[in-house]
Amino acid sequence: MHGQADLRNEATGSASERTRRRAITGLWVASLLAILTFLVIYPIFMLLLGALTDSNPVVDGIGVGRLSIANFLTVLANPNVGEALLNTLIACGGGTAIAVVIGLFFSWIVVRTNTPFKGFIAAASILPLFAPPLVAGVAWAILGSPKTGLINTMFKWMGSDLRVDLYSMWGLVFVFGIYYAPYVYMFTSSALRNMDPSLEEAAEISGASAFATLFTVTFPLIMPAIVSGMLLSFIVMLGIYGIPAVLGAPTNLSVLTTYIFKLTNWSPPLYDTAAAVAIILMVVTGLLVYLQQKVLSGRSYTTVAGKAFRPRSLDLGRWRWFTFGLGIAYLLIVVVLPSLALIVAAFRKFMFIRDLASLFDTRQYSLMHFEAIFDNPLTMRSIYNAVEVGIITAIAGGALAFAIGYTVHRTQVAGRRSIDLIATLPVAIPGLVVGVAYLWAWIGVPGGLYGTIWILALAFIARFMPDTVKALSTSFLQIHRELEEAAWVCGRGMLGTIRTIVLPLARPGVLASMTLLFVLAIRELGSSLFLYTSNTMVMSVLLLDYYEGGNIGKTAAFSLVQTVLLAVLIGGANWLSRGSAQGSVARTG
């Protein structure tokens, strides 16, 4: 654009051409900033305005006549908010601790040991990312219900007095920990692969044992990756609604996300209070995101030098089969057990299981729950709505991400830093807060977007913009500038160069990003909760309705329908992206 246009302008020497190109460049930057302001800045501003008023946006509209901080003072003085905040910190903190232990351990055995079938273990370590959080919560509720849970049924059949109750704080911590361990794994495994093994060898030559070296050399050297994975896990858990809604609701265990939703469901809805709590959650998340980005800019942890090296494998001897067994156990606990629970609940007529023989009695199974959900007209409507929103989000969001990515990474135009900053801002905004922000932005506007498919699509585009731009950035950075310069020398304009050079070369990344957007939009719950109507209900919201209705069979059946659909879509996304977008799949709640 501006910087690149100057190279061509020097060859042509046309002052009028330079003026025209500068005008086009200025218009392009202004257009992108206007779109981003509409998608991101305006809803956040309206959310803040809503938190500073005492009006109902449905009845009173949006006004600035009675601004005060009374809502924040009320929220901060409310013991229920304090309890929800404390529960949030305990659940996310405990879940993060478990995630760090599991993720760090598996990254070590995959990268640094001679454990058999390491590729299989690596694949198993990231599988939890591909199940929607709400589906994971439902599966573990079926397994760990104190009365009808399959685990307790098996304990009773075995004559054991052991009982499991996942409708509790420790249950929430456990599911959070095993579900988000892959974030820590991805950060730390990459760091371990890039670490020079000579540092560990030097420690062992000095007399340190293998495990002493692990805790005094290896882990301290990858501490930035550990802290980054830890903070990311904590940040994502803060914004998740699905798992706390399923496991916390039976015992009235509230976290900030579920408390915000309760505020909007009271009669009359407390939209202003919900906005104030949402602002607090957004500020906390933003501070953690800032802290995460600052981690790598502190001390120097450089472990990659100019010479080539091969990451060493520690010979575990007989213990290698023990670590392999732990990998299999993790796969069974995190993937196989929840999947079996959904299958049993979806096909079984009634969840009461008298004994082990009854569990395998084929007469107790049927397709009645699948027939029931597909007899419900809302089912097909929700699937259609989800696919429609996904297509709109993928096309519009993909095009916008391409424009932003090209402007930020391939040009030197004035204003590109502002574009990058605003486009990255939603990474610090949980999906539930995005939903509240768009609620305040449009619910009080006559003839606006509220109640349409478009408001869902716009919220999803804003919500996942950082993920999409990040997924595209690799494709842009791989294209050498001399290819574009050659096109300019041949007389191609900017749009012609993008159409004939950049877009064909970046096509795999563009398709992968659009597919990723499609998948994320279909499974998003947090933003949808505040923006759907009876005509725009999507799959994730209907699944939550089934669960809250108390019918576990229908809930499990619809969970399998959503999981199968997502498995096909995620498989296509992974095939297109060659695994480059795995880390973004599980940010929805």
matplotlib code that plots the C-alpha trace (Angstrom):
import matplotlib.pyplot as plt

x = [0.0, 1.7, 5.2, 4.9, 3.2, 6.1, 8.5, 6.3, 5.8, 9.6, 9.6, 6.7, 7.6, 4.0, 2.9, -0.8, -0.4, 1.2, -1.6, -4.2, -2.6, -2.2, -5.9, -6.8, -4.5, -6.1, -9.6, -8.6, -7.2, -10.2, -12.6, -10.8, -10.8, -14.5, -15.4, -13.3, -14.8, -18.3, -17.4, -15.2, -15.1, -18.8, -20.0, -17.4, -18.3, -21.9, -21.1, -19.2, -22.1, -24.6, -22.5, -22.6, -26.4, -29.4, -31.7, -33.2, -32.1, -35.3, -37.7, -35.7, -33.3, -29.7, -29.1, -26.3, -28.4, -27.9, -24.3, -22.8, -20.6, -23.4, -23.6, -19.9, -20.2, -23.2, -21.5, -18.3, -20.4, -22.6, -21.5, -22.8, -20.4, -17.6, -18.5, -18.7, -15.3, -13.8, -15.3, -13.9, -10.4, -10.5, -11.9, -9.6, -6.5, -7.0, -7.7, -4.7, -2.5, -3.7, -3.3, 0.3, 1.2, -0.5, 0.6, 4.2, 4.5, 3.2, 5.4, 8.4, 7.7, 6.9, 9.9, 12.6, 12.1, 12.1, 8.5, 7.0, 4.4, 5.1, 3.2, 0.1, 0.5, 1.0, -2.2, -4.1, -2.7, -4.6, -7.8, -9.7, -9.4, -11.8, -14.9, -17.0, -16.8, -20.6, -20.4, -17.5, -19.5, -22.5, -20.4, -18.7, -22.1, -23.3, -20.2, -20.0, -23.6, -23.8, -27.1, -27.1, -23.5, -22.0, -18.8, -20.9, -23.0, -19.8, -18.5, -21.8, -21.8, -18.2, -19.3, -17.2, -18.3, -16.4, -18.6, -17.8, -19.7, -18.6, -21.4, -18.9, -15.9, -13.4, -15.4, -15.2, -11.4, -10.9, -12.7, -11.1, -7.7, -7.9, -9.8, -7.3, -4.0, -3.4, -2.7, 0.2, 1.3, 1.5, 3.5, 6.0, 6.5, 7.5, 10.0, 11.5, 12.1, 13.9, 16.2, 19.8, 20.4, 24.0, 22.8, 21.3, 24.3, 26.6, 24.5, 24.6, 28.4, 28.6, 26.9, 23.2, 20.7, 18.3, 15.4, 17.5, 18.5, 14.8, 13.9, 17.0, 17.9, 15.1, 12.0, 13.6, 14.9, 11.4, 9.8, 8.5, 6.6, 5.3, 4.1, 2.6, 0.7, -0.4, -1.7, -3.5, -5.2, -6.3, -7.6, -9.6, -11.1, -12.2, -14.5, -16.0, -19.7, -20.6, -18.7, -19.6, -23.3, -23.5, -21.4, -22.1, -25.9, -27.1, -25.4, -25.8, -22.1, -21.7, -18.7, -18.6, -19.8, -22.8, -23.6, -23.6, -26.1, -28.3, -28.5, -30.0, -32.5, -34.0, -37.3, -36.8, -33.4, -30.5, -28.8, -26.8, -25.5, -24.6, -22.7, -20.8, -19.8, -18.9, -16.6, -14.8, -14.4, -13.0, -10.5, -9.3, -8.9, -7.2, -4.6, -3.8, -3.4, -1.1, 0.9, 1.1, 2.5, 5.0, 6.4, 8.8, 10.1, 11.7, 14.7, 16.7, 16.0, 17.8, 18.6, 18.7, 22.2, 23.5, 24.8, 22.5, 21.4, 19.0, 16.8, 18.0, 15.8, 16.3, 16.4, 13.8, 14.5, 11.6, 10.0, 9.2, 6.3, 5.0, 5.0, 3.3, 0.6, 0.1, -0.6, -3.1, -4.7, -5.1, -6.7, -9.1, -10.1, -10.3, -11.6, -12.9, -14.9, -16.8, -17.5, -18.8, -20.9, -22.6, -23.2, -24.8, -27.0, -28.0, -29.1, -30.4, -34.1, -33.6, -30.4, -31.3, -28.8, -29.5, -26.4, -23.7, -25.9, -28.5, -25.8, -25.2, -28.9, -29.7, -33.4, -32.6, -31.4, -33.2, -33.2, -36.1, -34.0, -32.7, -36.3, -37.5, -34.9, -35.5, -39.3, -38.7, -38.8, -36.3, -33.6, -33.5, -34.0, -31.0, -28.8, -29.8, -29.3, -25.9, -24.7, -26.1, -24.3, -21.2, -21.2, -21.7, -19.0, -16.6, -17.0, -17.3, -14.8, -12.3, -12.4, -12.0, -9.1, -7.4, -7.7, -6.4, -3.6, -2.4, -2.5, -0.6, 2.0, 2.5, 2.4, 3.9, 0.8, 0.2, -2.5, -1.7, -0.6, -4.0, -5.7, -3.6, -4.3, -8.1, -8.2, -6.2, -8.3, -11.0, -8.4, -8.9, -12.7, -14.4, -17.2, -19.8, -18.7, -18.9, -22.5, -23.4, -21.6, -23.6, -26.7, -26.2, -25.1, -28.2, -31.1, -32.3, -31.9, -35.2, -35.1, -31.5, -29.7, -31.0, -33.1, -31.5, -28.9, -26.6, -26.0, -24.8, -22.5, -21.1, -20.4, -18.6, -16.5, -15.4, -15.0, -12.7, -10.9, -7.6, -7.6, -8.3, -5.7, -3.1, -3.9, -3.4, -0.3, 1.9, 0.7, 1.5, 5.0, 5.9, 5.4, 8.6, 8.1, 10.0, 7.0, 4.8, 7.6, 7.9, 4.2, 4.4, 7.3, 5.1, 2.4, 0.1, -1.8, -2.3, -5.6, -4.3, -1.2, -3.3, -5.6, -3.0, 0.0, -0.9, -4.3, -3.3, -0.1, -2.0, -5.1, -4.4, -4.1, -7.2, -9.3, -8.1, -8.9, -12.4, -13.0, -11.8, -14.1, -17.0, -16.3, -15.8, -19.1, -21.0, -19.9, -19.8, -22.1, -21.0, -21.8, -25.0, -26.7, -27.5, -28.2, -30.5, -34.3, -36.7, -36.2, -32.4, -31.6, -28.4, -27.2, -25.1, -28.0, -30.5, -28.1, -28.0, -31.8, -32.1, -29.8, -31.6, -34.8, -33.5, -33.7, -30.2, -31.1, -32.0, -29.0, -26.6, -28.2, -27.9, -24.4, -23.5, -25.1, -23.1, -19.9, -20.2, -20.9, -17.9, -15.6, -16.2, -15.7, -12.6, -11.2, -11.5, -10.0, -7.0, -6.5, -6.5, -4.4, -2.0, -2.4, -1.5, -4.8, -5.2, -4.6, -7.6, -10.3, -11.2, -11.5, -15.3, -17.4]
y = [0.0, 3.3, 2.0, -0.4, 2.3, 4.6, 2.0, 2.1, 5.9, 6.4, 4.6, 6.4, 9.8, 10.9, 13.3, 12.9, 9.2, 9.4, 11.7, 9.3, 6.3, 8.1, 9.0, 5.3, 4.2, 6.6, 5.5, 1.9, 2.4, 4.6, 1.8, -0.9, 1.3, 2.1, -1.6, -2.5, 0.4, -0.9, -4.5, -4.0, -0.4, 0.5, -2.6, -2.2, 1.5, 0.6, -2.0, 0.5, 3.0, 0.4, -0.3, 3.4, 3.8, 2.5, 2.2, -0.8, -0.8, -2.6, -0.1, 3.1, 2.8, 4.0, 7.4, 9.3, 11.4, 9.5, 8.4, 7.1, 4.4, 3.2, -0.2, -0.8, 0.1, -2.2, -5.0, -4.7, -4.6, -7.6, -10.8, -12.9, -11.3, -11.8, -15.5, -15.9, -14.2, -16.4, -19.6, -18.4, -17.9, -21.3, -23.2, -21.6, -21.7, -25.3, -26.3, -24.4, -26.3, -29.7, -28.5, -27.5, -30.8, -32.9, -30.8, -30.5, -34.2, -35.2, -32.7, -34.1, -37.8, -37.0, -34.8, -35.9, -39.6, -42.9, -43.7, -46.1, -44.7, -41.1, -39.9, -41.6, -40.1, -36.6, -37.0, -38.1, -35.1, -32.6, -34.5, -32.7, -29.5, -30.7, -31.4, -28.3, -27.4, -27.8, -31.4, -32.2, -30.9, -33.0, -36.1, -35.7, -35.0, -38.4, -40.0, -38.2, -37.5, -38.5, -40.5, -41.8, -41.4, -44.3, -44.2, -44.5, -47.3, -49.3, -48.7, -49.9, -53.0, -53.7, -53.5, -50.4, -47.6, -45.1, -42.3, -39.6, -36.2, -33.9, -31.5, -29.7, -27.4, -30.2, -31.7, -28.4, -28.1, -31.7, -31.2, -27.8, -29.3, -32.3, -30.4, -27.5, -29.4, -29.4, -25.6, -26.2, -29.2, -27.2, -24.4, -26.6, -29.3, -26.6, -25.1, -28.5, -29.3, -26.0, -26.4, -27.3, -30.7, -29.8, -27.8, -30.9, -33.0, -30.5, -30.8, -34.6, -34.5, -32.4, -35.3, -34.3, -37.1, -37.2, -36.0, -33.3, -32.1, -32.0, -29.7, -27.6, -27.1, -28.3, -26.8, -23.5, -22.9, -23.3, -21.3, -18.7, -21.4, -22.9, -19.5, -18.6, -21.9, -21.5, -18.0, -18.9, -21.8, -19.6, -16.9, -19.3, -20.9, -17.5, -17.0, -20.5, -20.9, -24.4, -26.5, -24.4, -24.2, -28.0, -29.0, -26.0, -25.4, -28.5, -27.2, -23.5, -23.1, -19.8, -18.4, -15.0, -16.3, -18.1, -15.2, -12.7, -15.0, -15.2, -11.4, -11.2, -14.0, -12.4, -10.6, -7.8, -8.4, -6.6, -5.6, -2.7, -4.9, -7.6, -5.0, -4.0, -7.6, -8.1, -5.1, -6.5, -9.9, -8.2, -6.1, -9.1, -11.0, -8.1, -7.8, -11.5, -11.3, -8.3, -10.3, -13.3, -11.2, -9.6, -13.0, -13.5, -9.9, -10.2, -12.4, -14.1, -17.8, -18.3, -21.9, -22.1, -21.3, -21.2, -24.7, -27.6, -30.0, -32.9, -33.0, -36.0, -38.8, -39.9, -43.7, -44.7, -48.4, -50.4, -47.1, -46.3, -48.7, -47.0, -43.6, -45.2, -46.6, -43.2, -41.9, -44.6, -43.9, -40.2, -41.1, -43.5, -40.9, -37.8, -39.2, -42.8, -42.5, -39.3, -40.6, -43.9, -42.0, -40.0, -43.1, -45.0, -42.1, -41.3, -44.8, -46.1, -45.7, -44.8, -43.9, -46.2, -49.0, -51.8, -53.9, -54.7, -57.1, -54.3, -52.1, -54.6, -55.6, -54.6, -54.4, -51.3, -49.4, -47.7, -44.7, -43.0, -40.0, -39.3, -39.6, -37.2, -34.5, -34.7, -34.6, -31.3, -28.5, -26.5, -29.2, -28.8, -25.0, -24.8, -26.8, -24.7, -21.5, -22.7, -23.6, -20.3, -18.3, -20.3, -19.7, -15.9, -15.8, -17.8, -15.7, -12.2, -12.9, -14.6, -11.7, -9.1, -11.1, -11.3, -7.5, -6.9, -9.4, -8.1, -4.5, -5.3, -7.8, -6.8, -3.0, 0.0, 2.2, 4.7, 3.4, -0.3, -0.4, 0.9, -1.7, -4.5, -3.3, -3.1, -6.4, -8.0, -6.5, -9.2, -11.7, -10.2, -10.3, -13.5, -14.7, -14.1, -10.5, -10.1, -11.3, -8.8, -6.0, -6.7, -6.9, -3.4, -2.2, -3.3, -4.3, -0.8, 0.3, 0.3, -1.7, -2.8, -6.1, -7.7, -10.8, -11.6, -14.0, -11.1, -10.0, -13.5, -13.5, -10.1, -11.1, -14.2, -12.3, -9.9, -12.7, -14.8, -12.1, -12.5, -16.2, -15.8, -13.0, -15.0, -18.2, -16.1, -14.3, -17.4, -17.6, -13.9, -14.1, -17.0, -15.0, -13.2, -9.5, -9.9, -11.8, -8.7, -6.4, -8.4, -8.1, -4.3, -4.1, -5.9, -3.3, -5.0, -2.8, -3.5, -5.3, -7.2, -8.3, -9.5, -11.4, -13.1, -13.4, -13.2, -14.8, -18.0, -18.4, -17.8, -19.9, -22.9, -20.5, -18.6, -21.7, -23.1, -19.9, -19.7, -23.4, -22.7, -19.7, -21.9, -24.5, -22.0, -20.2, -23.5, -24.4, -21.0, -20.7, -17.8, -15.0, -16.8, -16.9, -13.1, -12.7, -15.5, -15.5, -18.3, -17.9, -17.7, -20.4, -22.3, -25.8, -24.9, -23.0, -25.8, -28.3, -26.2, -26.0, -29.8, -30.2, -27.6, -29.4, -32.4, -34.9, -36.5, -38.9, -36.0, -34.0, -36.9, -37.6, -34.0, -33.9, -36.8, -35.1, -31.9, -33.8, -35.8, -32.7, -30.9, -33.9, -33.8, -30.0, -30.0, -32.9, -30.7, -27.7, -29.7, -31.1, -27.6, -26.0, -29.0, -28.5, -24.8, -23.8, -26.4, -24.0, -21.9, -24.6, -24.7, -21.1, -21.2, -21.9]
z = [0.0, 1.1, 1.5, -1.4, -3.6, -3.0, -4.7, -7.9, -7.7, -7.8, -11.1, -12.7, -11.2, -11.5, -8.7, -9.6, -9.4, -6.0, -4.7, -6.0, -4.4, -1.1, -1.2, -1.9, 0.9, 3.3, 2.3, 2.8, 6.3, 7.3, 6.0, 8.1, 11.2, 10.7, 10.4, 13.5, 15.4, 14.5, 15.5, 18.6, 19.9, 19.7, 21.6, 24.3, 24.7, 25.0, 27.5, 29.6, 29.2, 30.3, 33.4, 34.2, 33.9, 35.8, 32.8, 31.1, 27.4, 26.3, 28.0, 28.3, 25.4, 25.8, 27.4, 29.0, 31.3, 34.6, 34.5, 37.8, 39.3, 41.5, 39.6, 40.2, 43.9, 44.2, 42.5, 44.6, 47.8, 46.8, 48.6, 45.8, 43.4, 45.9, 46.2, 42.4, 42.1, 44.8, 43.2, 39.8, 41.1, 43.0, 40.0, 37.4, 39.7, 40.7, 37.1, 35.9, 38.5, 37.2, 33.6, 34.2, 35.8, 33.1, 30.1, 31.4, 32.1, 28.7, 26.8, 28.7, 27.9, 24.3, 23.5, 26.0, 26.6, 24.7, 25.6, 23.0, 20.6, 21.4, 18.4, 19.6, 23.1, 21.5, 19.5, 22.7, 24.6, 22.4, 21.7, 24.6, 22.6, 20.0, 22.2, 23.0, 26.7, 27.1, 25.7, 27.9, 30.9, 30.0, 29.5, 32.9, 34.5, 33.2, 34.6, 38.0, 39.0, 42.7, 42.2, 38.6, 37.6, 35.7, 37.8, 41.0, 39.5, 38.7, 42.3, 43.7, 41.5, 42.7, 46.3, 47.0, 49.2, 47.1, 45.6, 43.1, 43.0, 40.2, 41.1, 43.3, 43.3, 43.1, 40.2, 38.4, 39.1, 37.9, 34.6, 34.0, 34.6, 32.3, 29.6, 29.3, 29.9, 26.1, 26.2, 28.5, 26.5, 23.2, 24.7, 26.6, 24.0, 21.5, 23.9, 24.8, 21.1, 20.7, 23.7, 23.3, 25.1, 25.9, 28.9, 30.4, 29.5, 31.3, 34.4, 34.4, 33.8, 37.0, 38.9, 38.8, 38.4, 35.5, 37.7, 39.4, 36.0, 35.0, 37.9, 38.1, 34.4, 32.0, 33.5, 34.6, 31.1, 29.6, 32.4, 29.9, 28.0, 31.2, 32.5, 29.1, 28.9, 32.5, 32.0, 28.7, 30.4, 33.3, 30.9, 28.8, 32.0, 33.2, 30.2, 29.9, 30.6, 29.5, 32.1, 35.2, 34.0, 33.9, 36.9, 39.2, 38.7, 40.6, 43.8, 43.1, 42.6, 40.8, 38.9, 37.2, 33.9, 35.2, 37.6, 34.7, 32.8, 35.9, 36.2, 32.7, 33.4, 36.6, 36.4, 35.7, 34.0, 35.6, 32.4, 34.0, 36.8, 34.3, 32.3, 35.5, 36.3, 32.7, 32.7, 35.8, 34.2, 31.0, 33.0, 34.9, 31.6, 30.0, 32.7, 32.5, 28.7, 29.1, 31.7, 29.4, 26.6, 28.9, 30.2, 27.3, 27.4, 30.8, 31.5, 28.8, 28.5, 25.1, 24.6, 20.8, 19.3, 15.8, 15.8, 14.9, 17.6, 18.0, 21.1, 23.1, 24.4, 27.9, 28.2, 30.8, 30.7, 32.0, 33.1, 29.5, 29.6, 32.8, 31.0, 28.0, 30.4, 31.9, 28.3, 27.7, 31.1, 30.2, 26.8, 28.6, 31.3, 29.1, 25.8, 26.0, 29.2, 28.3, 24.8, 26.2, 28.7, 25.9, 23.8, 26.8, 27.8, 24.2, 23.3, 26.7, 27.4, 31.1, 33.0, 36.0, 35.8, 38.3, 37.8, 35.3, 33.4, 32.9, 31.4, 28.6, 28.1, 24.5, 25.3, 27.4, 24.3, 21.5, 19.2, 21.1, 22.2, 18.7, 17.4, 20.1, 19.3, 15.5, 16.1, 17.8, 15.1, 17.1, 16.4, 12.6, 13.0, 15.4, 13.0, 10.1, 12.0, 13.3, 9.7, 8.3, 11.0, 10.5, 6.7, 7.2, 9.8, 7.8, 4.6, 6.1, 8.9, 6.5, 4.1, 6.9, 8.5, 5.1, 4.6, 8.1, 7.9, 4.5, 5.7, 8.9, 7.6, 3.9, 4.0, 5.8, 5.7, 8.5, 10.8, 10.5, 14.1, 15.2, 13.0, 14.5, 18.1, 17.7, 15.8, 18.7, 21.5, 21.5, 22.7, 26.2, 26.0, 27.1, 24.8, 27.4, 27.7, 23.9, 24.1, 26.9, 24.9, 21.7, 23.8, 25.1, 21.6, 19.7, 22.0, 22.5, 18.9, 17.0, 13.8, 14.6, 14.4, 17.6, 17.0, 13.7, 12.5, 11.6, 15.2, 16.0, 13.0, 13.8, 17.4, 16.3, 13.8, 16.5, 19.1, 16.9, 14.9, 16.8, 16.1, 12.4, 11.8, 13.7, 11.7, 8.5, 9.6, 8.9, 5.3, 4.7, 6.3, 4.1, 0.9, -0.2, -1.1, -4.3, -5.8, -5.3, -6.5, -9.7, -10.3, -9.9, -12.3, -14.8, -14.4, -12.0, -9.6, -5.9, -6.3, -9.3, -7.4, -4.5, -6.8, -8.9, -6.5, -2.8, -2.7, -4.7, -2.5, 0.7, -0.3, 2.0, 5.0, 3.9, 3.5, 6.8, 8.6, 7.1, 8.0, 11.5, 11.8, 10.6, 13.3, 16.1, 15.2, 15.3, 18.7, 20.4, 23.4, 25.6, 23.0, 21.8, 25.2, 25.1, 21.4, 20.3, 20.0, 19.4, 15.6, 15.8, 18.3, 17.5, 18.4, 21.5, 23.1, 22.3, 23.9, 27.1, 27.0, 26.8, 29.8, 31.9, 31.0, 32.9, 30.0, 30.0, 27.2, 24.8, 26.0, 25.3, 21.9, 20.8, 22.1, 19.9, 16.9, 17.5, 18.2, 15.0, 13.0, 14.6, 14.1, 10.4, 10.3, 12.5, 10.4, 7.3, 9.2, 10.3, 6.8, 5.4, 8.0, 8.5, 12.3, 12.4, 14.0, 16.7, 19.5, 18.7, 18.5, 22.2, 23.1, 23.1, 26.1]

ax = plt.figure().add_subplot(projection="3d")
ax.plot(x, y, z, "-o")
ax.set_aspect("equal")
plt.show()
